[in-house]
Amino acid sequence: MNAVSLRRACKAFGDVRAVDALSVTVPAGSIYGFLGPNGAGKTTTIRMIMNIIRPDDGDIEIFGDTSIERARTRIGYMPEERGLYRKMKVGKVLAYFGAIKGVASSELARRVPEWLERLDLASWADKKVEELSRGMHQKLQFAVTAINAPELLILDEPFSGLDPLNTDLLKSIILGMRDEGKTVIFSTHVMHEAEKLCDFILLINRGKAILDDRLSSIKSRQRSHAVCVELEGYTGFITDLPMVTRVDQDGSRLQISLKENADPQQLLRELLDRVRVQAFEIKVPSLHEIFVDLVGASDVQDS
């Protein structure tokens, strides 16, 4: 079963086509990343899924239903613009939103302290929201999104404002939700955040889909033009090898860039003839590198 399906969805604001005939299918029980630079159309796509704005053309289904209203109780939505009642206490605001979402008071009595503990906010339960740091506010917003145990979570830039420790904490919770069979869609313009988290990715640029597939499939199709090595012996000869275009040193490791059609195995044979090879790794392109290669460095730098 698919959690979300978009078929040729379009949205324009004046002369700007924010989303241009976008089709994507999000399988239930997966983590799906909407990736791309700022202004690519990620937030507009999410707002169309949530029926905050209507598409100019195309169809959107959630759990096979074209009505967001019928599916709304199954969704948790965390918008890019955070909005919580700043004068309310942390525990109260979480319970308030849980009640709005239909969670019984007896269940909230269990879930509220559980979520506050899980997100390291238990000691702040009686503090006002306005007293929280930006990162704490972000974690509370996530708890508000998840308090009703939705089947589908849609998170717009969920890691913005979080330090590395809290980013890892949120990622581990998201992975746990996926393991429970929930579906998570999240948007980000920072590629490395999604690298170890997503099952599927949709790379968007200027409102169009550039790539849409399993992350593993996308990376397996990208031919590597670099290897990382650790060697013993004189290495000055490497730059003169016919398949080599560049050599960069990082501590004890060398990254060797190869010509487009060069065979890394031929490089390995050349090295084995002249030096002791302690490590030899064909470098798999990162999502950032794949995106830059497909879209162009200027689009990523402009973000």
Sine and cosine of phi, psi and omega as CSV:
sin_phi,cos_phi,sin_psi,cos_psi,sin_omega,cos_omega
0.00,0.00,0.61,-0.79,0.03,-1.00
-1.00,-0.10,0.67,-0.74,0.05,-1.00
-0.98,0.21,-0.68,0.73,-0.03,-1.00
-0.65,-0.76,0.66,-0.75,0.10,-1.00
-0.70,-0.71,0.78,-0.63,0.13,-0.99
-0.89,-0.45,0.72,-0.70,0.03,-1.00
-0.81,-0.58,0.95,-0.30,0.05,-1.00
0.77,0.64,0.74,0.68,0.02,-1.00
-0.96,0.28,0.70,-0.72,-0.03,-1.00
-0.75,-0.66,0.59,-0.80,0.12,-0.99
-0.49,-0.87,0.80,-0.60,0.04,-1.00
-0.86,-0.51,0.56,-0.83,0.14,-0.99
-0.86,-0.50,0.98,-0.18,-0.12,-0.99
0.92,0.40,-0.81,-0.58,-0.01,-1.00
-1.00,0.02,-0.04,1.00,-0.06,-1.00
-0.99,-0.12,0.86,-0.52,0.09,-1.00
-1.00,0.02,0.99,-0.11,-0.05,-1.00
-0.93,0.36,-0.61,0.80,0.06,-1.00
-0.73,-0.68,0.80,-0.60,-0.19,-0.98
-0.82,-0.57,0.99,-0.12,0.06,-1.00
0.79,0.61,0.79,0.62,-0.08,-1.00
-1.00,0.03,0.81,-0.59,0.08,-1.00
-0.85,-0.53,0.77,-0.64,0.02,-1.00
-0.43,-0.90,0.60,-0.80,0.04,-1.00
-0.84,-0.55,0.84,-0.54,-0.03,-1.00
-0.97,-0.25,0.95,-0.32,0.01,-1.00
-0.92,0.40,0.59,-0.80,0.07,-1.00
-0.89,0.46,0.57,-0.82,0.04,-1.00
0.98,0.19,0.39,0.92,-0.02,-1.00
-0.81,-0.59,0.27,-0.96,0.18,-0.98
-0.96,-0.29,0.87,-0.50,-0.10,-0.99
-0.87,-0.49,0.87,-0.49,0.00,-1.00
-0.99,-0.12,0.79,-0.61,0.16,-0.99
-0.99,-0.11,0.96,-0.29,-0.15,-0.99
-0.89,-0.46,0.45,-0.89,0.04,-1.00
0.43,-0.90,0.20,-0.98,-0.02,-1.00
-0.93,0.38,0.22,-0.98,0.10,-0.99
-0.84,0.54,0.67,-0.74,0.00,-1.00
0.99,0.11,0.14,0.99,-0.05,-1.00
-0.97,0.24,-0.39,0.92,-0.03,-1.00
0.88,-0.47,0.13,0.99,-0.06,-1.00
-0.91,0.41,-0.79,0.62,-0.04,-1.00
-0.91,0.41,-0.63,0.78,0.05,-1.00
-0.87,0.49,-0.67,0.75,0.03,-1.00
-0.88,0.47,-0.72,0.70,0.01,-1.00
-0.88,0.47,-0.67,0.74,0.01,-1.00
-0.91,0.41,-0.52,0.86,0.09,-1.00
-0.94,0.34,-0.64,0.77,0.05,-1.00
-0.86,0.52,-0.65,0.76,-0.03,-1.00
-0.99,0.11,0.01,1.00,0.02,-1.00
0.90,0.43,0.40,0.92,0.12,-0.99
-0.96,0.29,-0.61,0.79,0.18,-0.98
-0.79,-0.62,0.50,-0.87,-0.04,-1.00
-1.00,-0.10,0.64,-0.77,0.09,-1.00
-0.92,0.39,0.53,-0.85,0.09,-1.00
-0.95,0.30,-0.46,0.89,-0.01,-1.00
-0.37,-0.93,0.33,-0.94,0.02,-1.00
0.99,-0.14,0.08,-1.00,-0.06,-1.00
-0.82,-0.57,0.55,-0.83,0.05,-1.00
-0.73,-0.68,0.77,-0.64,0.07,-1.00
-0.82,-0.57,0.60,-0.80,0.09,-1.00
-0.84,-0.55,0.87,-0.49,-0.11,-0.99
0.78,0.62,0.65,0.76,0.04,-1.00
0.98,0.20,0.08,1.00,-0.06,-1.00
-0.92,-0.40,0.73,-0.69,0.03,-1.00
-0.99,0.15,-0.11,0.99,-0.01,-1.00
-0.98,-0.18,0.92,-0.40,0.07,-1.00
-0.90,0.43,-0.50,0.86,-0.04,-1.00
-0.90,0.43,-0.64,0.77,0.01,-1.00
-0.95,0.32,-0.42,0.91,-0.04,-1.00
-0.99,-0.14,-0.10,1.00,-0.19,-0.98
-0.85,0.52,-0.61,0.79,-0.04,-1.00
-0.94,0.35,-0.21,0.98,0.00,-1.00
-1.00,-0.10,0.03,1.00,-0.12,-0.99
-0.88,-0.47,0.64,-0.77,0.22,-0.98
-0.91,-0.42,0.82,-0.57,-0.09,-1.00
-0.86,-0.51,0.82,-0.57,0.05,-1.00
-0.91,-0.41,0.98,-0.21,-0.08,-1.00
-0.96,0.27,0.29,-0.96,0.04,-1.00
-0.91,0.41,-0.60,0.80,0.05,-1.00
-1.00,0.03,0.94,-0.35,-0.06,-1.00
-0.97,0.23,0.62,-0.78,0.00,-1.00
-0.53,-0.85,0.98,-0.17,0.07,-1.00
-0.80,-0.60,0.42,-0.91,-0.02,-1.00
-0.95,0.32,0.94,-0.33,-0.18,-0.98
-0.92,0.38,-0.45,0.89,-0.06,-1.00
-1.00,0.03,-0.20,0.98,0.01,-1.00
-0.98,0.18,0.43,-0.90,0.07,-1.00
-0.97,0.23,0.46,-0.89,-0.13,-0.99
-0.83,0.55,-0.76,0.65,0.00,-1.00
-0.90,0.44,-0.62,0.79,-0.02,-1.00
-0.93,0.38,-0.65,0.76,-0.04,-1.00
-0.93,0.38,-0.57,0.82,0.04,-1.00
-0.93,0.37,-0.67,0.75,0.05,-1.00
-0.92,0.40,-0.61,0.79,0.00,-1.00
-0.88,0.47,-0.75,0.66,-0.02,-1.00
-0.93,0.36,-0.54,0.84,0.08,-1.00
-0.89,0.46,-0.65,0.76,0.02,-1.00
-0.91,0.41,-0.66,0.75,0.05,-1.00
-0.85,0.52,-0.58,0.81,-0.02,-1.00
-0.99,0.10,0.09,1.00,0.12,-0.99
1.00,0.01,0.23,0.97,0.04,-1.00
-0.98,0.18,0.76,-0.64,-0.03,-1.00
-0.89,0.45,0.52,-0.86,-0.05,-1.00
-0.87,0.50,-0.61,0.79,0.02,-1.00
-0.90,0.43,-0.58,0.81,0.03,-1.00
-0.96,0.28,-0.61,0.80,0.04,-1.00
-0.90,0.44,-0.55,0.83,0.02,-1.00
-0.87,0.50,-0.44,0.90,0.05,-1.00
-1.00,-0.03,-0.69,0.73,-0.14,-0.99
-0.95,0.31,-0.62,0.79,-0.07,-1.00
-0.87,0.49,-0.82,0.57,0.02,-1.00
-0.91,0.42,-0.50,0.87,0.02,-1.00
-0.90,0.44,-0.72,0.70,0.01,-1.00
-0.93,0.36,-0.63,0.77,0.02,-1.00
-0.89,0.45,-0.64,0.77,0.05,-1.00
-0.92,0.40,-0.68,0.73,-0.04,-1.00
-0.88,0.47,-0.53,0.85,-0.04,-1.00
-0.97,-0.23,0.29,0.96,0.03,-1.00
0.84,0.54,0.63,0.77,0.02,-1.00
-0.88,-0.47,0.12,0.99,-0.10,-0.99
-0.86,0.51,-0.62,0.78,-0.03,-1.00
-0.96,0.28,-0.13,0.99,0.00,-1.00
-0.96,-0.27,0.15,0.99,-0.10,-1.00
-0.84,0.55,-0.57,0.82,-0.05,-1.00
-0.98,-0.19,0.18,0.98,0.08,-1.00
-1.00,-0.03,0.43,-0.90,0.06,-1.00
-0.97,0.26,0.50,-0.86,-0.01,-1.00
-0.83,0.55,-0.60,0.80,-0.04,-1.00
-0.91,0.41,-0.26,0.97,0.02,-1.00
-1.00,0.08,-0.16,0.99,-0.04,-1.00
-0.97,0.23,0.51,-0.86,0.16,-0.99
-0.95,0.33,0.15,-0.99,0.00,-1.00
-0.88,0.47,-0.68,0.73,0.00,-1.00
-0.91,0.42,-0.65,0.76,0.04,-1.00
-0.90,0.44,-0.68,0.74,0.03,-1.00
-0.86,0.51,-0.64,0.77,0.01,-1.00
-0.89,0.45,-0.68,0.74,0.00,-1.00
-0.92,0.39,-0.62,0.78,0.05,-1.00
-0.90,0.44,-0.64,0.77,0.03,-1.00
-0.88,0.47,-0.61,0.79,0.04,-1.00
-0.91,0.42,-0.68,0.73,0.03,-1.00
-0.88,0.48,-0.65,0.76,0.06,-1.00
-0.87,0.50,-0.63,0.78,-0.01,-1.00
-0.92,0.40,-0.59,0.81,-0.14,-0.99
-0.98,-0.18,-0.06,1.00,-0.16,-0.99
-0.88,0.48,-0.47,0.89,-0.02,-1.00
-1.00,-0.09,0.25,0.97,0.03,-1.00
0.78,0.62,0.82,0.58,-0.05,-1.00
-0.93,0.37,0.44,-0.90,0.05,-1.00
-0.97,0.24,-0.47,0.88,-0.02,-1.00
-0.80,-0.60,0.81,-0.58,0.10,-0.99
-0.93,-0.37,0.76,-0.65,0.04,-1.00
-0.88,-0.48,0.91,-0.42,-0.17,-0.98
-0.86,-0.51,0.88,-0.48,-0.02,-1.00
-0.99,-0.15,0.94,-0.35,-0.04,-1.00
0.78,0.62,0.87,0.50,-0.11,-0.99
-0.94,0.33,-0.32,0.95,-0.08,-1.00
-0.99,-0.16,0.02,1.00,0.00,-1.00
-0.89,0.46,0.79,-0.61,0.05,-1.00
1.00,0.03,-0.03,1.00,-0.02,-1.00
-1.00,-0.10,0.62,-0.79,0.12,-0.99
-0.98,0.22,0.18,-0.98,-0.07,-1.00
-0.83,0.56,-0.62,0.78,-0.02,-1.00
-0.91,0.41,-0.71,0.71,-0.01,-1.00
-0.96,0.27,-0.47,0.88,0.14,-0.99
-0.88,0.47,-0.72,0.70,0.02,-1.00
-0.90,0.44,-0.61,0.79,0.03,-1.00
-0.88,0.47,-0.73,0.69,-0.01,-1.00
-0.92,0.40,-0.63,0.78,0.03,-1.00
-0.88,0.47,-0.66,0.75,-0.01,-1.00
-0.91,0.41,-0.59,0.81,0.05,-1.00
-0.92,0.40,-0.68,0.73,0.02,-1.00
-0.88,0.47,-0.68,0.73,0.04,-1.00
-0.88,0.47,-0.64,0.77,0.04,-1.00
-0.89,0.45,-0.62,0.78,0.04,-1.00
-0.90,0.43,-0.68,0.74,0.06,-1.00
-0.86,0.51,-0.67,0.75,0.00,-1.00
-0.91,0.42,-0.40,0.92,0.06,-1.00
-0.99,0.11,-0.02,1.00,0.02,-1.00
0.99,-0.13,0.07,1.00,0.02,-1.00
-0.99,0.16,0.33,-0.94,0.03,-1.00
-0.94,-0.33,0.71,-0.71,0.00,-1.00
-0.80,-0.60,0.83,-0.56,0.17,-0.98
-0.93,-0.36,0.78,-0.63,0.11,-0.99
-0.64,-0.77,0.49,-0.87,0.01,-1.00
-0.94,-0.33,0.52,-0.85,0.11,-0.99
-0.32,-0.95,0.46,-0.89,0.12,-0.99
-0.97,-0.23,0.01,1.00,0.01,-1.00
-0.97,-0.23,0.95,-0.31,-0.18,-0.98
-0.89,0.46,-0.64,0.77,-0.11,-0.99
-0.92,0.39,-0.35,0.94,0.04,-1.00
-0.90,0.43,-0.52,0.85,-0.06,-1.00
-1.00,-0.05,-0.24,0.97,-0.16,-0.99
-0.83,0.56,-0.70,0.72,-0.07,-1.00
-0.97,-0.25,0.20,0.98,-0.11,-0.99
-0.90,-0.43,-0.57,0.82,-0.18,-0.98
-1.00,0.05,0.59,-0.80,0.24,-0.97
-1.00,0.10,-0.64,0.77,0.00,-1.00
-0.77,-0.63,0.46,-0.89,0.12,-0.99
-0.70,-0.71,0.54,-0.84,0.16,-0.99
-0.88,-0.47,0.92,-0.39,0.08,-1.00
-1.00,-0.03,0.85,-0.52,-0.04,-1.00
-0.90,-0.43,0.65,-0.76,0.15,-0.99
-0.58,-0.82,0.79,-0.62,-0.01,-1.00
0.80,0.60,0.63,0.78,0.09,-1.00
0.99,0.15,-0.02,1.00,-0.03,-1.00
-0.92,-0.39,0.50,-0.87,0.06,-1.00
-0.98,0.22,0.83,-0.56,0.06,-1.00
-1.00,-0.08,-0.67,0.75,0.06,-1.00
-0.60,-0.80,0.59,-0.80,0.05,-1.00
-0.47,-0.88,0.98,-0.22,-0.08,-1.00
-0.14,-0.99,0.04,-1.00,0.18,-0.98
-0.87,0.49,0.64,-0.77,0.01,-1.00
-0.86,0.52,-0.67,0.74,-0.02,-1.00
-0.89,0.46,-0.63,0.78,0.00,-1.00
-0.93,0.37,-0.66,0.75,0.00,-1.00
-0.88,0.48,-0.72,0.69,-0.05,-1.00
-0.94,0.34,-0.55,0.84,-0.01,-1.00
-0.93,0.36,-0.42,0.91,0.00,-1.00
-0.99,0.12,-0.22,0.97,-0.05,-1.00
-1.00,0.04,0.89,-0.46,0.00,-1.00
-0.96,0.28,0.75,-0.66,-0.01,-1.00
-0.99,0.12,0.63,-0.78,0.06,-1.00
-0.88,-0.48,0.39,0.92,-0.01,-1.00
-0.49,-0.87,0.47,-0.88,0.12,-0.99
-0.74,-0.68,0.46,-0.89,0.10,-1.00
-0.93,-0.38,0.73,-0.68,-0.08,-1.00
-0.69,-0.72,0.42,-0.91,0.23,-0.97
-0.83,-0.56,0.81,-0.59,-0.15,-0.99
-0.77,-0.64,0.44,-0.90,0.17,-0.99
-0.90,-0.43,0.82,-0.58,-0.01,-1.00
0.85,-0.52,-0.02,-1.00,-0.03,-1.00
-0.95,0.32,0.78,-0.63,-0.08,-1.00
-0.89,-0.46,0.09,1.00,-0.07,-1.00
-0.90,0.44,-0.35,0.94,-0.02,-1.00
-0.95,0.32,-0.31,0.95,-0.17,-0.99
-0.88,0.48,-0.64,0.77,-0.04,-1.00
-0.90,0.43,-0.32,0.95,-0.02,-1.00
-1.00,-0.02,-0.09,1.00,0.01,-1.00
-0.93,0.36,0.62,-0.79,-0.14,-0.99
-0.91,0.42,-0.42,0.91,-0.03,-1.00
-1.00,0.00,-0.06,1.00,-0.12,-0.99
-0.99,-0.15,0.71,-0.70,0.07,-1.00
-0.95,-0.31,-0.41,0.91,-0.07,-1.00
-0.27,-0.96,0.52,-0.86,0.08,-1.00
-0.76,-0.65,0.82,-0.58,0.05,-1.00
-0.87,-0.50,0.65,-0.76,-0.01,-1.00
-0.97,-0.26,0.70,-0.71,0.07,-1.00
-0.73,-0.68,1.00,-0.02,-0.09,-1.00
0.91,0.41,-0.83,-0.56,-0.01,-1.00
-1.00,0.04,-0.07,1.00,-0.06,-1.00
-0.98,-0.22,0.55,-0.84,0.11,-0.99
-0.92,-0.40,0.71,-0.70,0.18,-0.98
-0.97,-0.25,0.86,-0.51,-0.08,-1.00
-0.94,-0.33,0.89,-0.46,0.05,-1.00
-1.00,0.02,0.70,-0.71,-0.09,-1.00
-0.93,-0.36,0.37,-0.93,0.13,-0.99
-0.90,0.44,0.36,-0.93,-0.17,-0.98
-0.82,0.57,-0.67,0.74,-0.07,-1.00
-0.97,-0.23,0.27,0.96,-0.04,-1.00
-0.95,0.30,0.50,-0.87,0.02,-1.00
-0.99,-0.17,0.90,-0.44,0.02,-1.00
-0.83,0.55,-0.49,0.87,0.00,-1.00
-0.92,0.39,-0.54,0.84,0.07,-1.00
-0.91,0.41,-0.64,0.77,0.09,-1.00
-0.87,0.49,-0.70,0.71,0.00,-1.00
-0.85,0.52,-0.67,0.74,0.02,-1.00
-0.89,0.46,-0.64,0.77,0.03,-1.00
-0.90,0.44,-0.66,0.75,0.00,-1.00
-0.92,0.40,-0.70,0.71,-0.04,-1.00
-0.88,0.47,-0.46,0.89,0.02,-1.00
-0.96,0.28,-0.31,0.95,-0.17,-0.99
-0.82,-0.58,-0.47,0.88,-0.06,-1.00
-0.66,-0.75,0.19,-0.98,0.11,-0.99
-1.00,0.04,0.84,-0.54,-0.04,-1.00
-1.00,-0.08,0.93,-0.37,0.03,-1.00
-1.00,0.02,-0.51,0.86,0.03,-1.00
-0.47,-0.88,0.62,-0.78,0.01,-1.00
-0.56,-0.83,0.91,-0.41,-0.09,-1.00
-0.74,-0.67,0.85,-0.53,0.11,-0.99
-0.96,0.28,0.85,-0.53,-0.12,-0.99
-0.97,0.22,0.86,-0.51,0.06,-1.00
-0.99,0.14,0.79,-0.61,-0.02,-1.00
-0.86,0.50,0.64,-0.76,0.08,-1.00
-0.98,0.22,0.23,-0.97,0.07,-1.00
-0.85,0.52,-0.64,0.77,0.02,-1.00
-0.87,0.49,-0.71,0.70,-0.01,-1.00
-0.90,0.43,-0.64,0.77,0.03,-1.00
-0.89,0.46,-0.70,0.71,-0.03,-1.00
-0.90,0.43,-0.71,0.71,0.02,-1.00
-0.87,0.49,-0.66,0.75,-0.01,-1.00
-0.90,0.44,-0.62,0.79,-0.07,-1.00
-0.99,0.11,-0.60,0.80,-0.16,-0.99
-0.97,-0.24,-0.51,0.86,-0.05,-1.00
0.94,-0.33,0.63,-0.77,-0.09,-1.00
-0.87,0.49,-0.52,0.86,-0.09,-1.00
-0.90,0.44,-0.60,0.80,-0.01,-1.00
-0.91,0.42,-0.64,0.77,-0.02,-1.00
-0.95,0.31,-0.65,0.76,0.00,-1.00
-0.91,0.41,-0.57,0.82,0.02,-1.00
-0.91,0.40,-0.37,0.93,-0.02,-1.00
-0.96,0.27,0.00,0.00,0.00,0.00
